[in-house]
């Protein structure tokens, strides 16, 4: 009879536990039952420790949005318009040459021709060092080097 009373007590307790609604924790739009613990007059739920401490409006993502970064960098680059001519001296022959349109055109042509020459040199020059190359390769390389040295002197002179 004692065992029967004890068994009925356990079944009654489990039946009452089944009747009581369990607190729900919302995670990813799904609900999961959460066990509660009574401490004195207060009932503590595990969901208290699972919730973030800051409201969602304050929380920021761990990694910033790549598109937003690109937009900010492009906007910053557009606002930083500083023509190279603003860095030249105000007087002198070098700044006059460097500010002229024909000097810019000549420099762009030299850059284009140098790019083409690099392709020709890579295909047809079999020497490992310039001093061992055919005389034509040496002359053209030195002409380009001289022109770019002249450009630097004009721009920074």
C-alpha positions in Angstrom: 0.0 0.0 0.0 2.9 2.4 0.7 4.3 1.7 -2.7 1.0 2.3 -4.3 0.6 5.6 -2.5 4.1 6.7 -3.5 3.4 5.7 -7.1 0.2 7.6 -7.2 1.9 10.6 -5.8 4.5 10.5 -8.7 1.8 10.0 -11.3 -0.2 12.9 -9.9 2.9 15.1 -9.9 3.8 14.2 -13.4 0.1 14.7 -14.5 0.1 18.2 -12.9 3.4 19.0 -14.6 1.8 18.0 -18.0 -1.1 20.3 -17.4 1.0 23.4 -16.6 2.0 25.3 -19.7 5.7 25.5 -20.2 7.3 28.9 -20.9 8.4 29.2 -24.5 11.6 30.6 -25.9 11.5 32.1 -29.4 14.6 31.3 -31.4 14.6 31.6 -35.2 10.8 31.8 -35.3 10.4 28.4 -33.6 9.3 27.9 -30.0 11.1 25.5 -27.6 10.0 24.6 -24.1 12.1 26.0 -21.3 12.4 24.7 -17.8 11.9 27.1 -15.0 13.6 27.0 -11.6 12.0 28.5 -8.4 14.3 30.4 -6.1 12.5 31.9 -3.2 9.7 34.0 -4.6 11.3 34.5 -8.0 11.0 32.2 -10.9 14.1 32.1 -13.2 13.9 31.0 -16.7 16.9 29.8 -18.8 15.7 32.1 -21.5 16.9 35.1 -19.5 20.5 34.0 -20.1 19.9 33.1 -23.7 18.5 36.6 -24.6 21.0 39.2 -25.8 21.6 41.9 -23.2 21.3 44.9 -25.7 18.2 45.6 -27.7 18.4 44.7 -31.4 18.5 48.3 -32.5 21.8 48.8 -30.6 23.4 45.5 -31.8 25.6 45.7 -34.8 26.7 42.9 -37.1 30.1 41.4 -36.6 31.2 41.9 -40.2 30.2 45.2 -42.1 28.4 45.0 -45.3 30.8 44.9 -48.2 28.5 47.0 -50.5 28.4 49.8 -47.9 32.2 49.8 -47.7 32.5 50.1 -51.4 30.0 52.9 -51.6 31.8 54.9 -48.9 35.2 54.4 -50.5 34.0 55.5 -53.9 32.3 58.6 -52.4 35.5 59.5 -50.5 37.5 59.0 -53.7 35.2 61.3 -55.7 35.4 64.0 -53.0 39.2 64.0 -53.0 39.7 65.6 -56.4 43.2 67.1 -56.3 44.7 67.7 -59.7 48.4 67.0 -59.9 49.0 70.5 -61.3 48.0 71.9 -57.9 51.2 70.4 -56.5 53.5 72.1 -59.0 55.4 75.3 -58.3 53.8 78.6 -59.2 56.6 80.0 -61.3 59.3 78.6 -63.5 59.8 76.8 -66.8 59.3 73.3 -65.4 55.8 74.1 -64.1 54.9 75.7 -67.4 56.0 72.6 -69.4 54.3 70.2 -66.9 51.0 72.1 -67.1 50.9 72.1 -70.9 48.5 69.8 -72.8 51.2 68.7 -75.3 53.4 67.5 -72.4 50.5 65.4 -71.0 49.8 64.0 -74.5 53.5 63.2 -75.1 53.7 61.5 -71.7 50.6 59.3 -72.4 52.1 58.4 -75.9 55.4 57.4 -74.2 53.6 55.2 -71.7 51.6 53.5 -74.5 54.7 52.9 -76.6 56.6 51.6 -73.6 53.8 49.1 -72.9 54.0 47.9 -76.5 57.8 47.8 -76.3 57.7 45.6 -73.2 55.7 43.0 -75.1 58.2 43.2 -78.1 61.1 43.0 -75.7 59.6 40.0 -73.9 59.0 38.1 -77.1 62.2 38.8 -79.1 65.0 39.7 -76.6 66.7 36.5 -75.5 69.4 38.1 -73.4 69.2 38.0 -69.6 70.9 41.3 -69.1 70.5 44.5 -71.1 74.2 44.8 -71.7 74.2 41.5 -73.5 71.1 42.3 -75.6 71.2 43.5 -79.3 72.1 47.2 -79.8 68.5 48.1 -80.8 67.1 46.8 -77.6 69.7 48.8 -75.6 69.0 52.0 -77.5 65.2 51.8 -77.1 65.4 50.9 -73.4 67.7 53.9 -72.8 65.4 56.2 -74.7 62.5 55.3 -72.6 64.5 55.6 -69.4 65.8 59.1 -70.5 62.3 60.3 -71.3 60.8 59.1 -68.0 63.7 60.7 -66.1 63.0 64.0 -68.0 59.3 63.7 -67.1 60.2 63.4 -63.4 62.6 66.3 -63.5 60.0 68.5 -65.2 57.1 67.5 -62.8 59.2 67.8 -59.6 61.6 70.5 -60.7 
